[in-house]
Amino acid sequence: MAKSLIEKPPFKFEYQLYNTQDNLEYLQKYRDVDKKGRYLYWDKFKYRVDKGDDVKRAWWATKFVRFSKSKPIDYRDKSGDIFIFCIPDTLQAKLYKISHLASQGIVPYNSIKKHYLISSLMMEEAISSSQLEGVSTTRKVANFIHPIIKAIILHFMIAYEHPFADGNGRTARAIFYWYMLKSGYDYFEYVSISKLLKKAPKQYGLSFLYSEIDNNDLTYFIDYQLDIILRAIDELLSYLEEKSREFQELNIVLDNSSIGNSLNFIEKDILKKAIKHPARIFTAKEIANSYNKSLNSARKYLNQLVELKVLAIIKNGRTKEYIALSDILEKLKR
Protein backbone atom coordinates (compact mmCIF):
# COMPACT_ATOMS: atom_id res chain seq x y z
CA MET A 1 0.00 0.00 0.00
CA ALA A 2 1.56 3.29 -1.13
CA LYS A 3 1.90 6.24 1.24
CA SER A 4 0.46 8.47 -1.50
CA LEU A 5 -2.91 6.74 -1.05
CA ILE A 6 -3.10 7.79 2.62
CA GLU A 7 -4.37 11.28 3.41
CA LYS A 8 -1.72 13.15 5.36
CA PRO A 9 -2.55 15.18 8.48
CA PRO A 10 -2.95 18.91 7.79
CA PHE A 11 0.37 19.79 9.44
CA LYS A 12 3.39 18.39 11.22
CA PHE A 13 2.74 18.91 14.90
CA GLU A 14 4.47 21.69 16.83
CA TYR A 15 3.43 22.94 20.27
CA GLN A 16 3.63 26.58 19.22
CA LEU A 17 1.41 26.15 16.17
CA TYR A 18 -1.50 27.53 18.19
CA ASN A 19 -1.56 29.65 21.31
CA THR A 20 -2.09 27.42 24.32
CA GLN A 21 -4.01 29.97 26.40
CA ASP A 22 -6.37 30.76 23.54
CA ASN A 23 -7.13 27.08 23.01
CA LEU A 24 -7.58 25.74 26.56
CA GLU A 25 -11.13 24.65 25.70
CA TYR A 26 -9.80 22.44 22.92
CA LEU A 27 -7.02 21.05 25.11
CA GLN A 28 -9.53 20.11 27.81
CA LYS A 29 -12.02 18.65 25.34
CA TYR A 30 -9.81 16.63 23.00
CA ARG A 31 -7.64 13.90 24.47
CA ASP A 32 -5.23 11.30 23.12
CA VAL A 33 -8.16 8.98 22.31
CA ASP A 34 -11.75 9.68 21.31
CA LYS A 35 -14.82 9.13 23.49
CA LYS A 36 -14.79 5.43 22.61
CA GLY A 37 -11.14 5.03 23.56
CA ARG A 38 -9.85 4.83 19.96
CA TYR A 39 -6.46 6.19 18.93
CA LEU A 40 -7.58 7.66 15.62
CA TYR A 41 -5.50 8.74 12.67
CA TRP A 42 -6.41 11.97 10.89
CA ASP A 43 -8.48 10.33 8.13
CA LYS A 44 -11.01 9.09 10.71
CA PHE A 45 -10.49 11.72 13.38
CA LYS A 46 -11.65 14.61 11.15
CA TYR A 47 -15.15 13.11 10.90
CA ARG A 48 -15.55 12.76 14.65
CA VAL A 49 -14.92 16.33 15.74
CA ASP A 50 -17.85 17.97 17.52
CA LYS A 51 -20.08 20.12 15.35
CA GLY A 52 -18.90 23.73 15.27
CA ASP A 53 -15.34 22.95 16.38
CA ASP A 54 -12.37 23.79 14.21
CA VAL A 55 -11.08 20.44 12.90
CA LYS A 56 -7.45 21.52 12.69
CA ARG A 57 -7.46 22.99 16.18
CA ALA A 58 -9.06 19.82 17.50
CA TRP A 59 -6.34 17.75 15.80
CA TRP A 60 -3.64 20.04 17.20
CA ALA A 61 -5.10 19.65 20.72
CA THR A 62 -5.18 15.86 20.33
CA LYS A 63 -1.60 15.81 19.10
CA PHE A 64 -0.62 18.14 21.96
CA VAL A 65 -1.87 15.59 24.50
CA ARG A 66 -0.28 12.68 22.63
CA PHE A 67 3.11 14.38 22.42
CA SER A 68 2.93 15.36 26.08
CA LYS A 69 2.54 11.67 26.97
CA SER A 70 4.92 10.29 24.38
CA LYS A 71 8.22 8.53 24.92
CA PRO A 72 11.02 8.63 22.33
CA ILE A 73 12.93 5.47 21.46
CA ASP A 74 16.51 5.19 20.29
CA TYR A 75 15.53 4.59 16.68
CA ARG A 76 15.33 6.98 13.74
CA ASP A 77 13.72 6.96 10.33
CA LYS A 78 15.56 7.41 7.05
CA SER A 79 15.44 11.19 7.50
CA GLY A 80 16.98 11.05 10.96
CA ASP A 81 13.77 11.78 12.88
CA ILE A 82 13.09 9.74 16.02
CA PHE A 83 10.19 7.39 16.56
CA ILE A 84 7.89 7.90 19.53
CA PHE A 85 4.95 6.15 21.20
CA CYS A 86 2.50 6.77 24.01
CA ILE A 87 0.32 4.48 26.10
CA PRO A 88 -3.20 5.86 26.67
CA ASP A 89 -5.41 4.28 29.32
CA THR A 90 -7.10 2.05 26.74
CA LEU A 91 -3.73 0.55 25.77
CA GLN A 92 -2.84 0.15 29.44
CA ALA A 93 -5.94 -2.01 29.84
CA LYS A 94 -4.94 -4.21 26.87
CA LEU A 95 -1.42 -4.64 28.21
CA TYR A 96 -2.77 -5.59 31.62
CA LYS A 97 -5.07 -8.24 30.17
CA ILE A 98 -2.28 -9.88 28.15
CA SER A 99 0.11 -9.78 31.11
CA HIS A 100 -2.53 -11.05 33.53
CA LEU A 101 -3.14 -14.11 31.35
CA ALA A 102 0.59 -14.83 31.45
CA SER A 103 0.75 -14.67 35.24
CA GLN A 104 -2.51 -16.61 35.57
CA GLY A 105 -1.27 -19.45 33.38
CA ILE A 106 -3.37 -19.63 30.23
CA VAL A 107 -1.94 -23.07 29.36
CA PRO A 108 -1.46 -25.11 32.53
CA TYR A 109 1.30 -27.69 32.46
CA ASN A 110 0.36 -31.39 32.61
CA SER A 111 -3.15 -30.60 31.42
CA ILE A 112 -5.37 -31.83 28.63
CA LYS A 113 -5.33 -28.34 27.17
CA LYS A 114 -1.58 -28.16 26.76
CA HIS A 115 -1.35 -31.58 25.12
CA TYR A 116 -3.85 -30.52 22.50
CA LEU A 117 -1.84 -27.48 21.51
CA ILE A 118 1.38 -29.24 20.64
CA SER A 119 0.23 -31.00 17.50
CA SER A 120 -1.40 -28.19 15.51
CA LEU A 121 -1.11 -24.56 16.56
CA MET A 122 2.62 -24.14 15.93
CA MET A 123 2.22 -25.51 12.40
CA GLU A 124 -0.77 -23.22 11.81
CA GLU A 125 1.32 -20.16 12.71
CA ALA A 126 4.10 -21.18 10.33
CA ILE A 127 1.65 -21.72 7.46
CA SER A 128 -0.29 -18.51 8.06
CA SER A 129 2.90 -16.46 8.36
CA SER A 130 4.16 -17.84 5.08
CA GLN A 131 0.85 -17.10 3.34
CA LEU A 132 0.76 -13.60 4.77
CA GLU A 133 4.20 -12.92 3.34
CA GLY A 134 2.75 -13.40 -0.10
CA VAL A 135 0.21 -10.67 0.62
CA SER A 136 1.52 -7.43 0.22
CA THR A 137 1.06 -3.77 32.57
CA THR A 138 0.47 -1.29 34.72
CA ARG A 139 1.42 2.36 35.11
CA LYS A 140 5.06 1.24 35.37
CA VAL A 141 5.11 1.47 31.59
CA ALA A 142 5.56 5.20 32.07
CA ASN A 143 9.03 4.53 33.44
CA PHE A 144 10.21 1.77 31.12
CA ILE A 145 9.14 0.09 27.92
CA HIS A 146 6.88 -2.86 28.64
CA PRO A 147 8.24 -6.12 27.14
CA ILE A 148 5.11 -6.50 25.01
CA ILE A 149 5.66 -3.01 23.62
CA LYS A 150 9.31 -3.86 22.97
CA ALA A 151 8.33 -7.00 21.09
CA ILE A 152 5.88 -5.03 18.92
CA ILE A 153 8.44 -2.31 18.23
CA LEU A 154 10.98 -4.96 17.18
CA HIS A 155 8.33 -6.32 14.80
CA PHE A 156 7.89 -2.83 13.33
CA MET A 157 11.63 -2.12 13.06
CA ILE A 158 12.44 -5.25 11.03
CA ALA A 159 9.52 -4.63 8.69
CA TYR A 160 10.51 -0.95 8.35
CA GLU A 161 14.18 -1.68 7.64
CA HIS A 162 13.23 -4.40 5.13
CA PRO A 163 16.75 -5.89 5.20
CA PHE A 164 16.01 -8.91 2.99
CA ALA A 165 14.78 -9.40 -0.55
CA ASP A 166 12.09 -11.76 0.75
CA GLY A 167 10.69 -12.94 4.09
CA ASN A 168 10.88 -9.63 5.99
CA GLY A 169 7.38 -10.02 7.41
CA ARG A 170 8.03 -13.57 8.56
CA THR A 171 11.32 -12.48 10.12
CA ALA A 172 9.64 -9.56 11.90
CA ARG A 173 6.97 -11.80 13.37
CA ALA A 174 9.53 -14.46 14.32
CA ILE A 175 11.50 -11.84 16.27
CA PHE A 176 8.28 -10.68 17.94
CA TYR A 177 7.63 -14.26 19.12
CA TRP A 178 11.25 -14.70 20.20
CA TYR A 179 11.11 -11.60 22.39
CA MET A 180 7.74 -12.53 23.91
CA LEU A 181 9.00 -16.00 24.81
CA LYS A 182 12.28 -14.55 26.09
CA SER A 183 10.27 -12.19 28.32
CA GLY A 184 8.39 -15.02 29.98
CA TYR A 185 5.19 -15.10 27.91
CA ASP A 186 5.42 -18.85 27.38
CA TYR A 187 1.89 -19.24 26.09
CA PHE A 188 2.80 -17.25 22.96
CA GLU A 189 4.26 -20.48 21.66
CA TYR A 190 0.62 -21.32 20.96
CA VAL A 191 -0.78 -17.91 19.91
CA SER A 192 -1.13 -17.35 16.16
CA ILE A 193 -1.17 -13.70 15.09
CA SER A 194 -0.31 -14.32 11.42
CA LYS A 195 -3.67 -15.95 10.68
CA LEU A 196 -5.49 -12.81 11.85
CA LEU A 197 -3.10 -10.45 10.07
CA LYS A 198 -3.63 -12.45 6.90
CA LYS A 199 -7.38 -11.92 7.16
CA ALA A 200 -6.98 -8.13 7.11
CA PRO A 201 -3.74 -7.25 5.29
CA LYS A 202 -5.02 -3.73 4.53
CA GLN A 203 -5.42 -2.86 8.21
CA TYR A 204 -2.01 -4.35 8.95
CA GLY A 205 -0.49 -2.17 6.24
CA LEU A 206 -2.35 0.94 7.41
CA SER A 207 -1.02 0.53 10.94
CA PHE A 208 2.52 0.76 9.50
CA LEU A 209 1.73 3.74 7.29
CA TYR A 210 -0.13 5.72 9.96
CA SER A 211 2.91 5.40 12.21
CA GLU A 212 5.32 6.48 9.47
CA ILE A 213 3.24 9.40 8.22
CA ASP A 214 2.08 10.90 11.51
CA ASN A 215 5.29 12.11 13.16
CA ASN A 216 6.69 8.55 13.48
CA ASP A 217 4.04 7.77 16.09
CA LEU A 218 4.32 4.02 16.71
CA THR A 219 1.17 4.03 18.85
CA TYR A 220 -0.97 3.25 15.79
CA PHE A 221 1.01 0.09 15.10
CA ILE A 222 1.20 -0.86 18.79
CA ASP A 223 -2.54 -0.41 19.27
CA TYR A 224 -3.39 -2.52 16.23
CA GLN A 225 -1.01 -5.29 17.26
CA LEU A 226 -2.42 -5.39 20.80
CA ASP A 227 -5.90 -5.85 19.33
CA ILE A 228 -4.60 -8.68 17.13
CA ILE A 229 -2.91 -10.33 20.12
CA LEU A 230 -6.10 -10.18 22.20
CA ARG A 231 -8.14 -11.64 19.35
CA ALA A 232 -5.56 -14.40 18.91
CA ILE A 233 -5.74 -15.18 22.63
CA ASP A 234 -9.53 -15.37 22.43
CA GLU A 235 -9.20 -17.83 19.55
CA LEU A 236 -6.73 -19.88 21.57
CA LEU A 237 -9.11 -20.03 24.52
CA SER A 238 -11.98 -21.06 22.23
CA TYR A 239 -9.77 -23.73 20.69
CA LEU A 240 -8.84 -25.08 24.10
CA GLU A 241 -12.47 -25.14 25.15
CA GLU A 242 -13.52 -27.02 22.03
CA LYS A 243 -10.71 -29.57 22.26
CA SER A 244 -11.32 -30.14 25.95
CA ARG A 245 -15.00 -30.77 25.23
CA GLU A 246 -14.15 -33.20 22.40
CA PHE A 247 -11.73 -35.08 24.64
CA GLN A 248 -14.22 -35.33 27.48
CA GLU A 249 -16.85 -36.67 25.07
CA LEU A 250 -14.37 -39.30 23.86
CA ASN A 251 -13.54 -40.20 27.45
CA ILE A 252 -17.21 -40.87 28.15
CA VAL A 253 -17.33 -43.27 25.21
CA LEU A 254 -14.07 -44.94 26.27
CA ASP A 255 -15.17 -45.28 29.89
CA ASN A 256 -18.06 -47.38 28.70
CA SER A 257 -15.89 -49.49 26.40
CA SER A 258 -13.60 -52.43 27.04
CA ILE A 259 -10.45 -50.56 25.94
CA GLY A 260 -10.83 -47.25 27.77
CA ASN A 261 -8.37 -47.96 30.58
CA SER A 262 -5.70 -49.37 28.30
CA LEU A 263 -4.97 -46.14 26.37
CA ASN A 264 -2.68 -43.27 27.30
CA PHE A 265 -3.35 -39.63 26.35
CA ILE A 266 -1.57 -39.75 23.00
CA GLU A 267 -3.32 -42.96 21.97
CA LYS A 268 -6.66 -41.40 22.93
CA ASP A 269 -5.84 -38.31 20.88
CA ILE A 270 -4.91 -40.42 17.83
CA LEU A 271 -8.15 -42.34 18.34
CA LYS A 272 -10.14 -39.10 18.42
CA LYS A 273 -8.61 -38.05 15.09
CA ALA A 274 -9.31 -41.47 13.63
CA ILE A 275 -12.98 -41.29 14.67
CA LYS A 276 -13.31 -37.79 13.24
CA HIS A 277 -11.64 -38.73 9.92
CA PRO A 278 -12.32 -42.33 8.83
CA ALA A 279 -9.69 -43.64 6.38
CA ARG A 280 -7.16 -41.08 7.59
CA ILE A 281 -3.56 -42.22 7.19
CA PHE A 282 -1.14 -42.02 10.12
CA THR A 283 2.62 -42.60 10.04
CA ALA A 284 5.09 -43.11 12.87
CA LYS A 285 7.04 -40.06 11.72
CA GLU A 286 3.94 -37.85 11.87
CA ILE A 287 3.05 -39.03 15.38
CA ALA A 288 6.65 -38.63 16.57
CA ASN A 289 6.77 -35.04 15.29
CA SER A 290 3.29 -34.10 16.51
CA TYR A 291 3.81 -35.28 20.08
CA ASN A 292 7.57 -34.80 20.37
CA LYS A 293 8.20 -38.52 20.86
CA SER A 294 10.72 -41.01 19.44
CA LEU A 295 9.87 -43.07 16.37
CA ASN A 296 9.87 -46.23 18.48
CA SER A 297 7.33 -44.73 20.89
CA ALA A 298 5.19 -43.52 17.98
CA ARG A 299 5.16 -47.03 16.46
CA LYS A 300 4.22 -48.47 19.84
CA TYR A 301 1.18 -46.16 20.11
CA LEU A 302 0.03 -46.98 16.58
CA ASN A 303 0.56 -50.73 16.95
CA GLN A 304 -1.42 -50.68 20.19
CA LEU A 305 -4.36 -49.21 18.26
CA VAL A 306 -3.90 -51.86 15.56
CA GLU A 307 -4.14 -54.58 18.22
CA LEU A 308 -7.37 -52.99 19.44
CA LYS A 309 -8.67 -53.10 15.86
CA VAL A 310 -9.25 -49.37 15.45
CA LEU A 311 -6.35 -48.93 12.98
CA ALA A 312 -5.11 -51.24 10.25
CA ILE A 313 -1.61 -51.50 8.75
CA ILE A 314 -1.09 -50.83 5.05
CA LYS A 315 2.15 -50.71 3.05
CA ASN A 316 3.24 -47.77 0.91
CA GLY A 317 6.42 -49.02 -0.69
CA ARG A 318 8.75 -49.71 2.23
CA THR A 319 6.81 -47.43 4.56
CA LYS A 320 4.34 -48.88 7.02
CA GLU A 321 1.23 -46.71 7.32
CA TYR A 322 -1.80 -46.92 9.56
CA ILE A 323 -5.33 -46.29 8.32
CA ALA A 324 -8.31 -45.36 10.47
CA LEU A 325 -11.14 -47.86 10.19
CA SER A 326 -14.65 -46.63 9.49
CA ASP A 327 -16.49 -48.45 12.29
CA ILE A 328 -14.47 -47.33 15.33
CA LEU A 329 -17.37 -45.78 17.27
CA GLU A 330 -19.52 -48.87 16.72
CA LYS A 331 -16.71 -51.05 18.08
CA LEU A 332 -16.26 -48.85 21.13
CA LYS A 333 -19.96 -48.95 21.94
CA ARG A 334 -20.19 -52.75 21.81
Rosetta blueprint (number, residue, H / E / L):
1 M L
2 A L
3 K H
4 S H
5 L H
6 I L
7 E L
8 K L
9 P L
10 P L
11 F L
12 K L
13 F L
14 E L
15 Y H
16 Q H
17 L H
18 Y L
19 N L
20 T L
21 Q H
22 D H
23 N H
24 L H
25 E H
26 Y H
27 L H
28 Q H
29 K H
30 Y L
31 R L
32 D L
33 V L
34 D L
35 K L
36 K L
37 G L
38 R L
39 Y L
40 L L
41 Y L
42 W H
43 D H
44 K H
45 F H
46 K L
47 Y L
48 R L
49 V L
50 D L
51 K L
52 G L
53 D L
54 D L
55 V H
56 K H
57 R H
58 A H
59 W H
60 W H
61 A H
62 T H
63 K H
64 F H
65 V H
66 R H
67 F H
68 S H
69 K H
70 S L
71 K E
72 P E
73 I E
74 D E
75 Y E
76 R E
77 D L
78 K L
79 S L
80 G L
81 D L
82 I E
83 F E
84 I E
85 F E
86 C L
87 I L
88 P L
89 D H
90 T H
91 L H
92 Q H
93 A H
94 K H
95 L H
96 Y H
97 K H
98 I H
99 S H
100 H H
101 L H
102 A H
103 S H
104 Q H
105 G L
106 I L
107 V L
108 P L
109 Y L
110 N L
111 S L
112 I H
113 K H
114 K H
115 H H
116 Y H
117 L H
118 I H
119 S L
120 S L
121 L H
122 M H
123 M H
124 E H
125 E H
126 A H
127 I H
128 S H
129 S H
130 S H
131 Q H
132 L H
133 E H
134 G L
135 V L
136 S L
137 T L
138 T L
139 R H
140 K H
141 V H
142 A H
143 N L
144 F L
145 I L
146 H L
147 P H
148 I H
149 I H
150 K H
151 A H
152 I H
153 I H
154 L H
155 H H
156 F H
157 M H
158 I H
159 A H
160 Y H
161 E H
162 H L
163 P L
164 F L
165 A L
166 D L
167 G L
168 N H
169 G H
170 R H
171 T H
172 A H
173 R H
174 A H
175 I H
176 F H
177 Y H
178 W H
179 Y H
180 M H
181 L H
182 K H
183 S L
184 G L
185 Y L
186 D H
187 Y H
188 F H
189 E H
190 Y H
191 V L
192 S L
193 I L
194 S H
195 K H
196 L H
197 L H
198 K H
199 K H
200 A L
201 P H
202 K H
203 Q H
204 Y H
205 G H
206 L H
207 S H
208 F H
209 L H
210 Y H
211 S H
212 E H
213 I H
214 D L
215 N L
216 N L
217 D E
218 L L
219 T H
220 Y H
221 F H
222 I H
223 D H
224 Y H
225 Q H
226 L H
227 D H
228 I H
229 I H
230 L H
231 R H
232 A H
233 I H
234 D H
235 E H
236 L H
237 L H
238 S H
239 Y H
240 L H
241 E H
242 E H
243 K H
244 S H
245 R H
246 E H
247 F H
248 Q H
249 E H
250 L H
251 N H
252 I H
253 V H
254 L H
255 D H
256 N L
257 S L
258 S L
259 I L
260 G H
261 N H
262 S H
263 L L
264 N L
265 F H
266 I H
267 E H
268 K H
269 D H
270 I H
271 L H
272 K H
273 K H
274 A H
275 I H
276 K H
277 H L
278 P L
279 A L
280 R L
281 I E
282 F E
283 T L
284 A H
285 K H
286 E H
287 I H
288 A H
289 N H
290 S H
291 Y H
292 N L
293 K L
294 S L
295 L H
296 N H
297 S H
298 A H
299 R H
300 K H
301 Y H
302 L H
303 N H
304 Q H
305 L H
306 V H
307 E H
308 L L
309 K L
310 V L
311 L E
312 A E
313 I E
314 I E
315 K E
316 N E
317 G L
318 R L
319 T E
320 K E
321 E E
322 Y E
323 I E
324 A E
325 L L
326 S L
327 D L
328 I H
329 L H
330 E H
331 K H
332 L H
333 K H
334 R L
